[in-house]
Structure formats: structure tokens, C-alpha cells
């Protein structure tokens, strides 16, 4: 149910993995997301489906640009299932 404007993130992979340890995450209900008026978003808006509650999770620090070893490489059991999202 994740729907974000392209300018916000390159969410192009779906990863299913089993964590080896507890992870701290931010959680909350989905809210409307609006894209830019320019580029591929062209003012698009995602509005949560009425009557359907979608809880979203964000785990900070799974990927940090410039870090040699990423957290996501060590906290999940191998092999993880990784699928491109089209």
C-alpha cells in the first residue's frame, strides 16, 4: 500500500526478510501524499482508501549514503527475497 511521489524516494524494490534482532521503527497511519507540480509526479496525489487502515513503518538507518556497511546488510536473515517493483 506504499504510494510515494517519485521525488521523495526511489522505492523500486520490495524486500521480504526476517529480522535477526529487534528493530526500532516509527509507525503511523497513512496520510495523503502530494507530488511536485513538475517532473514525473505532475501534481499526483495518493489518498488512503476510505475505510481501510494502512499502518506504515519506517526503520531509520537501514541505509545511510556513504556508509561502508549498511545496517540492512546485517540485521536480516539470509537470503532475503528481493523483487523489483514496476
C-alpha positions as CSV (number, residue, x, y, z in Angstrom):
1,X,0.0,0.0,0.0
2,X,3.0,2.3,0.0
3,X,2.5,5.1,-2.5
4,X,5.0,8.0,-2.5
5,X,5.8,10.7,-5.1
6,X,8.9,9.8,-7.2
7,X,10.7,12.9,-5.9
8,X,10.5,11.6,-2.3
9,X,12.2,8.3,-2.7
10,X,13.4,5.6,-5.2
11,X,11.1,2.9,-3.7
12,X,11.7,0.4,-6.5
13,X,12.3,-2.8,-4.6
14,X,10.1,-4.9,-2.4
15,X,12.2,-6.7,0.2
16,X,10.9,-9.5,2.4
17,X,13.3,-10.6,5.2
18,X,13.2,-12.0,8.7
19,X,15.0,-9.7,11.3
20,X,17.6,-11.3,13.4
21,X,17.1,-8.8,16.2
22,X,14.6,-6.3,17.4
23,X,14.4,-3.1,15.3
24,X,13.1,0.3,16.4
25,X,10.7,1.9,13.9
26,X,8.4,4.8,13.6
27,X,4.8,3.8,12.8
28,X,1.7,5.6,11.9
29,X,-1.4,5.6,9.7
30,X,-1.0,6.5,6.0
31,X,-1.7,10.2,5.2
32,X,-2.3,11.9,1.8
33,X,1.0,12.4,-0.2
34,X,1.2,15.0,-2.9
35,X,3.8,15.1,-5.7
36,X,5.5,18.1,-7.3
37,X,3.8,20.0,-10.0
38,X,6.8,19.3,-12.3
39,X,8.5,16.1,-13.4
40,X,7.1,12.6,-13.3
41,X,4.8,13.4,-10.3
42,X,3.0,16.3,-12.0
43,X,0.8,17.1,-9.0
44,X,-0.3,13.5,-8.3
45,X,-2.0,12.8,-5.0
46,X,-2.3,9.5,-3.1
47,X,-5.2,9.4,-0.7
48,X,-5.6,6.4,1.6
49,X,-8.6,4.2,0.7
50,X,-11.6,5.1,2.7
51,X,-12.4,2.6,5.4
52,X,-9.0,0.8,5.0
53,X,-6.5,1.5,7.7
54,X,-2.9,1.1,6.5
55,X,-0.1,1.2,9.1
56,X,3.2,2.3,7.7
57,X,6.6,1.6,9.2
58,X,9.9,3.5,8.8
59,X,13.1,2.0,10.2
60,X,15.7,4.8,10.3
61,X,19.3,4.0,9.5
62,X,18.8,0.9,7.3
63,X,20.7,2.7,4.5
64,X,22.9,5.7,5.1
65,X,24.7,7.2,2.0
66,X,28.4,6.9,2.2
67,X,28.5,4.2,5.0
68,X,30.7,1.3,4.1
69,X,28.5,-1.4,5.7
70,X,24.8,-0.8,5.7
71,X,22.6,-1.8,8.7
72,X,20.2,-3.7,6.3
73,X,23.1,-6.0,5.4
74,X,23.5,-7.3,8.9
75,X,20.1,-7.3,10.6
76,X,18.1,-9.6,8.3
77,X,18.4,-13.4,7.9
78,X,19.8,-14.5,4.6
79,X,18.6,-15.0,2.0
80,X,16.2,-12.1,1.8
81,X,13.6,-12.1,-1.1
82,X,14.1,-9.0,-3.2
83,X,11.8,-8.2,-6.1
84,X,11.8,-5.2,-8.5
85,X,8.6,-3.1,-8.4
86,X,7.4,-2.0,-11.8
